[in-house]
Amino acid sequence: MNEKSLSTAIAFLSLLALPLFLYAAAGPYGPISDLTFDITITVPDEYRISGMQDIVFGEYSGSGNLESNYDLCVYTNGPGSYRAYAIDNSALSPTGFSAQNPSATADVPYVVRWNDVTGTSGNTRLNFNNAKNFTGANTQSVDCSIGGNTANLLVRFTRANLQAAPGGTYFTTLTIVIEP
Amino acid sequence: MTQKKAFRFLVLIFVFCILPYVVIAQPVTRVKLSRVKNTFNLGTWLIGNVDDNDPACAYRDDGIDSYFITATDDSTITPGGFYLQNAAATAEIPYSLLWSNTPAPGTIVLSDGVASAASGANTTDRRCRDQPDPNTANIRVQISSSALAAAPSGTYTATVTLVMQP
């Protein structure tokens, strides 16, 4: 048998064997018949952030910083580490955090700080669209109902920036992204 | 030969020569389960419930199409139920197995280790080559999205054993 004939024979036999791989071995023919099959599924690393809140500072009194923070939930079904970054929709400062007035003629920069535990102690400043590594995500329940919140978000407008801004209402939508 | 001896002789003849054939001649119902695929490879879960199925052939040789089907799996963390486990056997995902009396996906919920009554077995061809559809049953696997969402990341498997009995 030459090499070509051998290859053809192997290919033919492989085709004959194909059903054996597609189907489980049939159970025996007898008083009982049994067979086995496998089930397999992969659950990928997943993340969820919840508990985000609107922050309304009200009218600035003219002195001091404006600052607000709250605890929130970061969950993962993985080991607990994650990366976080933040962006906002301000058009006047597309590469920095700022709240702007409705006519988009003025904006007020602000600072975003993230903590991978609750509270503000030890938190880290986030730069616009620049992910940083964190740990300590909740791995017990998607909504942190078990184990509690695991992070803290702080937003701060400094006195200098507020005092430098024209009078008006300033608004921004802040987006926090959690990723592997 | 007295009457008593003759009777004993006949009894012995019956016991050793006729009875074995009578016993051997008792028909034993035989069944055969086939055409289930080797693996339900459900891939990587992203969102939603998982629902997959595969037609199967259940054959019974005595002309009666009813039978019992029993499923068990090899999960070890929580005995008595159907669970997929990760390789380290530290996490599990519950799933459901459903049987059908037709090749279409069905709704007969199987319980781990419990025989469930089924019907519609093939009674004519043990090799299940009948056309247009040789299958007579269906095995279905369901996993809820909530169970998957609650599971640690990883790959989960189970080996299921199906047993068919008359």
Chai-1 contact restraints between the chains, C-beta under 6 A:
chainA,res_idxA,chainB,res_idxB,connection_type,confidence,min_distance_angstrom,max_distance_angstrom,comment,restraint_id
A,Y23,B,R35,contact,1.0,0.0,6.0,A-B,restraint_1
A,Y23,B,K37,contact,1.0,0.0,6.0,A-B,restraint_2
A,A24,B,V36,contact,1.0,0.0,6.0,A-B,restraint_3
A,A24,B,N38,contact,1.0,0.0,6.0,A-B,restraint_4
A,A26,B,S34,contact,1.0,0.0,6.0,A-B,restraint_5
A,G27,B,L33,contact,1.0,0.0,6.0,A-B,restraint_6
A,Y29,B,R30,contact,1.0,0.0,6.0,A-B,restraint_7
A,Y29,B,K32,contact,1.0,0.0,6.0,A-B,restraint_8
A,Y29,B,R126,contact,1.0,0.0,6.0,A-B,restraint_9
A,G30,B,R30,contact,1.0,0.0,6.0,A-B,restraint_10
A,P31,B,V28,contact,1.0,0.0,6.0,A-B,restraint_11
A,I32,B,V163,contact,1.0,0.0,6.0,A-B,restraint_12
A,I32,B,Q165,contact,1.0,0.0,6.0,A-B,restraint_13
A,S33,B,V31,contact,1.0,0.0,6.0,A-B,restraint_14
A,S33,B,K32,contact,1.0,0.0,6.0,A-B,restraint_15
A,S33,B,L33,contact,1.0,0.0,6.0,A-B,restraint_16
A,S33,B,M164,contact,1.0,0.0,6.0,A-B,restraint_17
A,D34,B,T161,contact,1.0,0.0,6.0,A-B,restraint_18
A,D34,B,V163,contact,1.0,0.0,6.0,A-B,restraint_19
A,L35,B,L33,contact,1.0,0.0,6.0,A-B,restraint_20
A,L35,B,L162,contact,1.0,0.0,6.0,A-B,restraint_21
A,T36,B,T159,contact,1.0,0.0,6.0,A-B,restraint_22
A,T36,B,T161,contact,1.0,0.0,6.0,A-B,restraint_23
A,F37,B,V36,contact,1.0,0.0,6.0,A-B,restraint_24
A,F37,B,N38,contact,1.0,0.0,6.0,A-B,restraint_25
A,F37,B,V160,contact,1.0,0.0,6.0,A-B,restraint_26
A,D38,B,T39,contact,1.0,0.0,6.0,A-B,restraint_27
A,D38,B,T159,contact,1.0,0.0,6.0,A-B,restraint_28
A,I39,B,F40,contact,1.0,0.0,6.0,A-B,restraint_29
A,I39,B,V141,contact,1.0,0.0,6.0,A-B,restraint_30
A,I39,B,A158,contact,1.0,0.0,6.0,A-B,restraint_31
A,T40,B,N41,contact,1.0,0.0,6.0,A-B,restraint_32
A,T40,B,T157,contact,1.0,0.0,6.0,A-B,restraint_33
A,I41,B,L42,contact,1.0,0.0,6.0,A-B,restraint_34
A,I41,B,W45,contact,1.0,0.0,6.0,A-B,restraint_35
A,I41,B,Y156,contact,1.0,0.0,6.0,A-B,restraint_36
A,T42,B,T44,contact,1.0,0.0,6.0,A-B,restraint_37
A,T42,B,T155,contact,1.0,0.0,6.0,A-B,restraint_38
A,V43,B,W45,contact,1.0,0.0,6.0,A-B,restraint_39
A,V43,B,L148,contact,1.0,0.0,6.0,A-B,restraint_40
A,V43,B,A151,contact,1.0,0.0,6.0,A-B,restraint_41
A,V43,B,S153,contact,1.0,0.0,6.0,A-B,restraint_42
A,P44,B,T44,contact,1.0,0.0,6.0,A-B,restraint_43
A,P44,B,S153,contact,1.0,0.0,6.0,A-B,restraint_44
A,D45,B,S153,contact,1.0,0.0,6.0,A-B,restraint_45
A,N77,B,P152,contact,1.0,0.0,6.0,A-B,restraint_46
A,N77,B,S153,contact,1.0,0.0,6.0,A-B,restraint_47
A,G78,B,S153,contact,1.0,0.0,6.0,A-B,restraint_48
